[in-house]
Structures are given as structure tokens and as C-alpha cells.
Amino acid sequence: MPIIKSAIKRAKQTVVRRERNVATKRALKDAVKAFNAAPSAATLSAAQSAIDTAVKKNVLNKNTASRRKALLAKNAKAAGVKPAATKKAAPKATAKPATKTAAAKPAAKKAPAKKPAAKK
């Protein structure tokens, strides 16, 4: 057990961080196992989301995550699972009405450029 105050604090922080990282890794493994047990669009999405979360929390390297997601996609294709369609926001049908204030205002004058100071 450390004696110095800063080392004691560091040990406590390490324990907390380790628990957090283990929880993230466990969620990742569970999601991937769930997909492998029953391949579907929902489990594929959950597994990919868990991988992305692990990368965001610096538990997993981005290249490792890319490789694992590619393997998931390969397995999904072999199982005949199609990824869920992404929801795209529909363009708004209402157009903004033209305002009179924009057309009535004259263009603002540009400030004259400052001349460099003359050398003496």
C-alpha cells in the first residue's frame, strides 16, 4: 500500500478507472456474443454501437474497432442479415417567407482601409 498522499490518490483513481473499463469491455463482449448467437439487424446495430462506445472511451483502439466491425459485417452478410436502414431527416416542406426588412436595408458601407504609417 502506498504511503505518499499522491500515490494513494493515484491508486484509488486506478481502481475506479479499471472498473469502468472492465464494464465497457464486458458490454462489448456481451453485445458481440449476442450477435453471434442470434444474428439480426438489431443485434448487429447493438454490437457496432458497443464497439463505437469502447473507442469513444479509449478502451479500444480505432483500428481494432474497425477490424472487429468489418468481421461483424462479414458474418452478418454470411448469415443474410441486412443492416437496418438509417433514418434520414426529411427535408422541410415549409419555405421561409420573404421579409421586407432584408430588401429595404441598404448595403453597409465598408470602412476605409487603414494606410500604413509613413516612415520617417
Backbone as CSV, one residue per row, in Angstrom:
resi,resn,N_x,N_y,N_z,CA_x,CA_y,CA_z,C_x,C_y,C_z
1,MET,0.849,-1.177,0.000,0.000,0.000,0.000,0.896,1.241,0.000
2,PRO,0.555,2.223,-0.833,1.392,3.420,-0.886,1.282,4.253,0.388
3,ILE,2.320,5.016,0.652,2.367,5.858,1.841,2.146,7.318,1.474
4,ILE,2.673,7.734,0.338,2.574,9.124,-0.107,1.137,9.433,-0.529
5,LYS,0.673,10.640,-0.197,-0.708,11.026,-0.474,-1.062,10.930,-1.953
6,SER,-0.187,11.439,-2.792,-0.470,11.432,-4.238,-0.540,10.003,-4.774
7,ALA,0.278,9.100,-4.218,0.260,7.707,-4.656,-1.013,7.018,-4.194
8,ILE,-1.501,7.374,-3.000,-2.765,6.816,-2.502,-3.909,7.238,-3.409
9,LYS,-3.920,8.521,-3.758,-4.963,9.043,-4.649,-4.893,8.357,-6.010
10,ARG,-3.678,8.193,-6.523,-3.489,7.555,-7.823,-4.011,6.118,-7.797
11,ALA,-3.777,5.401,-6.697,-4.245,4.021,-6.570,-5.768,3.959,-6.576
12,LYS,-6.399,4.917,-5.882,-7.866,4.968,-5.861,-8.418,5.246,-7.259
13,GLN,-7.784,6.181,-7.963,-8.236,6.521,-9.311,-8.084,5.338,-10.252
14,THR,-6.997,4.592,-10.086,-6.754,3.433,-10.937,-7.843,2.380,-10.764
15,VAL,-8.251,2.167,-9.528,-9.300,1.187,-9.252,-10.607,1.597,-9.930
16,VAL,-10.970,2.865,-9.808,-12.213,3.365,-10.408,-12.160,3.241,-11.920
17,ARG,-11.035,3.647,-12.514,-10.897,3.584,-13.976,-10.952,2.151,-14.471
18,ARG,-10.307,1.243,-13.734,-10.286,-0.163,-14.137,-11.705,-0.734,-14.140
19,GLU,-12.485,-0.424,-13.100,-13.867,-0.909,-13.035,-14.679,-0.386,-14.212
20,ARG,-14.471,0.878,-14.546,-15.199,1.486,-15.658,-14.817,0.809,-16.986
21,ASN,-13.513,0.569,-17.173,-13.042,-0.060,-18.403,-13.526,-1.502,-18.515
22,VAL,-13.507,-2.226,-17.401,-13.967,-3.618,-17.413,-15.452,-3.677,-17.764
23,ALA,-16.245,-2.734,-17.247,-17.674,-2.692,-17.554,-17.897,-2.442,-19.044
24,THR,-17.118,-1.543,-19.619,-17.247,-1.249,-21.050,-16.861,-2.467,-21.889
25,LYS,-15.770,-3.127,-21.509,-15.336,-4.323,-22.232,-16.362,-5.439,-22.113
26,ARG,-16.960,-5.589,-20.918,-17.968,-6.630,-20.708,-19.177,-6.360,-21.590
27,ALA,-19.629,-5.112,-21.669,-20.773,-4.751,-22.517,-20.461,-5.045,-23.978
28,LEU,-19.227,-4.776,-24.382,-18.797,-5.038,-25.751,-18.840,-6.530,-26.055
29,LYS,-18.264,-7.332,-25.168,-18.238,-8.781,-25.376,-19.646,-9.372,-25.384
30,ASP,-20.498,-8.897,-24.481,-21.870,-9.399,-24.426,-22.627,-9.081,-25.714
31,ALA,-22.437,-7.876,-26.238,-23.134,-7.473,-27.459,-22.677,-8.309,-28.654
32,VAL,-21.377,-8.560,-28.745,-20.848,-9.349,-29.860,-21.320,-10.799,-29.743
33,LYS,-21.314,-11.339,-28.521,-21.787,-12.715,-28.320,-23.268,-12.836,-28.647
34,ALA,-24.048,-11.819,-28.300,-25.479,-11.830,-28.609,-25.698,-11.839,-30.119
35,PHE,-24.883,-11.074,-30.844,-25.000,-11.072,-32.304,-24.620,-12.427,-32.880
36,ASN,-23.521,-13.005,-32.395,-23.082,-14.302,-32.913,-24.093,-15.404,-32.604
37,ALA,-24.782,-15.312,-31.463,-25.775,-16.319,-31.092,-27.030,-16.202,-31.952
38,ALA,-27.478,-14.986,-32.198,-28.692,-14.764,-32.978,-28.490,-13.561,-33.881
39,PRO,-27.916,-13.771,-35.079,-27.673,-12.634,-35.978,-28.973,-11.970,-36.443
40,SER,-29.069,-10.682,-36.189,-30.201,-9.900,-36.680,-29.734,-8.457,-36.828
41,ALA,-30.555,-7.655,-37.461,-30.184,-6.263,-37.667,-30.056,-5.533,-36.335
42,ALA,-30.931,-5.871,-35.387,-30.897,-5.196,-34.089,-29.632,-5.555,-33.311
43,THR,-29.268,-6.839,-33.299,-28.071,-7.241,-32.553,-26.805,-6.745,-33.240
44,LEU,-26.828,-6.667,-34.570,-25.684,-6.112,-35.304,-25.494,-4.647,-34.934
45,SER,-26.581,-3.910,-34.924,-26.514,-2.494,-34.572,-26.021,-2.300,-33.137
46,ALA,-26.503,-3.143,-32.223,-26.089,-3.047,-30.821,-24.600,-3.354,-30.671
47,ALA,-24.114,-4.356,-31.394,-22.699,-4.723,-31.308,-21.817,-3.610,-31.868
48,GLN,-22.209,-3.047,-33.001,-21.429,-1.953,-33.584,-21.451,-0.728,-32.681
49,SER,-22.570,-0.469,-32.053,-22.678,0.651,-31.134,-21.778,0.436,-29.922
50,ALA,-21.718,-0.784,-29.423,-20.855,-1.090,-28.275,-19.386,-0.896,-28.651
51,ILE,-19.026,-1.274,-29.860,-17.641,-1.083,-30.326,-17.326,0.407,-30.414
52,ASP,-18.248,1.180,-30.970,-18.040,2.623,-31.085,-17.917,3.284,-29.707
53,THR,-18.707,2.822,-28.758,-18.647,3.358,-27.403,-17.294,3.070,-26.763
54,ALA,-16.779,1.861,-26.986,-15.475,1.488,-26.423,-14.369,2.358,-27.004
55,VAL,-14.472,2.693,-28.284,-13.471,3.571,-28.911,-13.579,4.968,-28.320
56,LYS,-14.800,5.440,-28.145,-15.017,6.778,-27.605,-14.452,6.910,-26.194
57,LYS,-14.494,5.825,-25.435,-13.993,5.839,-24.057,-12.536,5.415,-23.963
58,ASN,-11.870,5.295,-25.094,-10.449,4.925,-25.164,-10.152,3.568,-24.542
59,VAL,-11.096,2.650,-24.635,-10.886,1.291,-24.152,-10.370,0.428,-25.300
60,LEU,-10.735,0.809,-26.518,-10.393,0.039,-27.706,-9.764,0.974,-28.731
61,ASN,-8.742,0.493,-29.418,-8.088,1.277,-30.464,-9.013,1.371,-31.671
62,LYS,-8.960,2.492,-32.396,-9.896,2.673,-33.515,-9.651,1.677,-34.634
63,ASN,-8.406,1.275,-34.855,-8.135,0.288,-35.899,-8.647,-1.093,-35.497
64,THR,-8.520,-1.429,-34.241,-9.056,-2.690,-33.732,-10.575,-2.688,-33.879
65,ALA,-11.199,-1.568,-33.561,-12.643,-1.448,-33.685,-13.062,-1.601,-35.140
66,SER,-12.323,-1.005,-36.041,-12.634,-1.105,-37.456,-12.564,-2.559,-37.923
67,ARG,-11.536,-3.245,-37.460,-11.370,-4.653,-37.834,-12.531,-5.494,-37.285
68,ARG,-12.907,-5.252,-36.053,-13.993,-6.034,-35.445,-15.331,-5.740,-36.116
69,LYS,-15.567,-4.479,-36.479,-16.804,-4.132,-37.162,-16.854,-4.758,-38.555
70,ALA,-15.695,-4.829,-39.215,-15.639,-5.466,-40.530,-15.964,-6.952,-40.402
71,LEU,-15.457,-7.590,-39.359,-15.746,-9.008,-39.127,-17.229,-9.214,-38.834
72,LEU,-17.817,-8.305,-38.054,-19.255,-8.388,-37.791,-20.054,-8.265,-39.088
73,ALA,-19.653,-7.327,-39.939,-20.353,-7.128,-41.209,-20.226,-8.347,-42.102
74,LYS,-19.045,-8.952,-42.095,-18.810,-10.158,-42.887,-19.699,-11.298,-42.398
75,ASN,-19.766,-11.466,-41.080,-20.613,-12.515,-40.509,-22.094,-12.235,-40.756
76,ALA,-22.478,-10.964,-40.717,-23.862,-10.591,-40.971,-24.241,-10.903,-42.416
77,LYS,-23.328,-10.622,-43.339,-23.590,-10.895,-44.748,-23.727,-12.394,-44.978
78,ALA,-22.857,-13.175,-44.315,-22.919,-14.632,-44.457,-24.222,-15.187,-43.877
79,ALA,-24.735,-14.553,-42.824,-25.965,-15.004,-42.190,-27.202,-14.449,-42.897
80,GLY,-26.997,-13.559,-43.862,-28.120,-12.987,-44.606,-28.807,-11.855,-43.865
81,VAL,-28.106,-11.221,-42.952,-28.677,-10.104,-42.189,-28.397,-8.813,-42.937
82,LYS,-29.443,-8.044,-43.155,-29.266,-6.742,-43.797,-29.267,-5.682,-42.705
83,PRO,-28.352,-4.714,-42.792,-28.320,-3.673,-41.761,-29.592,-2.850,-41.782
84,ALA,-30.000,-2.389,-40.619,-31.202,-1.576,-40.506,-31.008,-0.278,-41.274
85,ALA,-32.059,0.168,-41.924,-31.993,1.413,-42.690,-31.818,2.580,-41.740
86,THR,-30.926,3.474,-42.092,-30.702,4.647,-41.255,-31.828,5.642,-41.499
87,LYS,-32.208,6.314,-40.442,-33.281,7.300,-40.563,-32.685,8.629,-40.982
88,LYS,-33.142,9.135,-42.106,-32.686,10.434,-42.582,-33.798,11.439,-42.357
89,ALA,-33.430,12.611,-41.955,-34.411,13.659,-41.712,-34.992,14.113,-43.048
90,ALA,-36.315,14.151,-43.108,-36.990,14.590,-44.326,-36.798,16.089,-44.484
91,PRO,-36.582,16.555,-45.726,-36.426,17.998,-45.913,-37.731,18.710,-45.559
92,LYS,-37.593,19.852,-44.952,-38.771,20.597,-44.533,-39.484,21.168,-45.753
93,ALA,-40.804,21.002,-45.790,-41.598,21.451,-46.926,-41.903,22.939,-46.840
94,THR,-41.910,23.477,-45.647,-42.262,24.887,-45.499,-41.063,25.762,-45.841
95,ALA,-41.305,26.714,-46.696,-40.254,27.648,-47.086,-40.404,28.917,-46.252
96,LYS,-39.299,29.590,-46.019,-39.345,30.823,-45.245,-39.958,31.930,-46.103
97,PRO,-40.893,32.679,-45.543,-41.463,33.780,-46.314,-40.430,34.901,-46.480
98,ALA,-40.523,35.559,-47.617,-39.588,36.646,-47.900,-39.897,37.815,-46.973
99,THR,-38.878,38.390,-46.391,-39.089,39.524,-45.488,-38.757,40.821,-46.199
100,LYS,-39.473,41.849,-45.841,-39.266,43.149,-46.462,-38.043,43.841,-45.887
101,THR,-37.708,43.540,-44.648,-36.617,44.239,-43.995,-35.285,43.942,-44.665
102,ALA,-35.111,42.756,-45.193,-33.848,42.408,-45.826,-33.660,43.186,-47.127
103,ALA,-34.752,43.385,-47.882,-34.645,44.091,-49.150,-34.585,45.603,-48.944
104,ALA,-35.181,46.113,-47.875,-35.257,47.544,-47.664,-33.942,48.119,-47.131
105,LYS,-33.154,47.318,-46.464,-31.914,47.833,-45.890,-30.865,48.014,-46.980
106,PRO,-30.214,49.175,-47.013,-29.142,49.356,-47.994,-27.899,48.587,-47.525
107,ALA,-27.045,48.317,-48.458,-25.818,47.600,-48.135,-24.940,48.468,-47.240
108,ALA,-24.341,47.855,-46.265,-23.481,48.598,-45.341,-22.216,49.033,-46.057
109,LYS,-21.763,50.265,-45.738,-20.550,50.775,-46.359,-19.340,50.160,-45.679
110,LYS,-18.353,49.869,-46.462,-17.128,49.311,-45.905,-16.294,50.443,-45.316
111,ALA,-15.653,50.156,-44.215,-14.779,51.143,-43.588,-13.541,51.304,-44.454
112,PRO,-13.040,52.543,-44.597,-11.849,52.729,-45.423,-10.659,51.987,-44.817
113,ALA,-9.863,51.418,-45.650,-8.696,50.658,-45.190,-7.678,51.613,-44.571
114,LYS,-7.043,51.162,-43.506,-6.046,51.995,-42.853,-4.789,52.024,-43.692
115,LYS,-4.217,53.213,-43.803,-2.987,53.339,-44.565,-1.811,53.044,-43.643
116,PRO,-0.767,52.421,-44.146,0.384,52.155,-43.300,1.034,53.462,-42.862
117,ALA,1.624,53.444,-41.687,2.270,54.644,-41.163,3.471,55.000,-42.030
118,ALA,3.637,56.294,-42.295,4.755,56.760,-43.128,6.062,56.614,-42.336
119,LYS,7.115,56.202,-43.024,8.426,56.057,-42.387,9.077,57.425,-42.284
120,LYS,9.770,57.648,-41.202,10.464,58.918,-41.023,11.930,58.764,-41.255
